Amino acid sequence: MLPKPEPRHISISKSRGIKIDWLDGHHSEYSLDWLRRHCPCATCTGAHREALANPENESPFRMYKPALRIESAEPVGSYAIQIAWSDGHRSGIYSWEHLREICPCPECAQQRKQNEP
């Protein structure tokens, strides 16, 4: 069994994203868009049957898309962070395990691809 991922250092930029140095030496960089698209909450994953509406499709001015920002990021116990987004979404709790699973680095992306059925 693999040890649970644990961050050594976390750097949060409200306008750029999150960088994490993990205890095992791995480094992850998550853009705002990547994090928002990989929100693990029940609404975003469809567990409540009502997928989060795409604000882009609701706007009569589709060519205008407000810049996504992190409004706040708070620790949840010692296992996660909760991010409040500028689009009003606030229910996503990003566990360390989830963040490590969605790491966008080429090494992790290749590993996920190899594990696909």
Buried (B, 14 or more C-beta within 10 A) or exposed (E): EEEEBBBEEBEBEBEBBBBBBBEEEBEBBBEBEBBBEBBBBEBBEEEEEEEBEEEEEEEEEEEEEEEBBBEEBEEEEEBBBBBBBBEEBEBBBBBBBBBBEBBBEEEBEEEEEEEEE
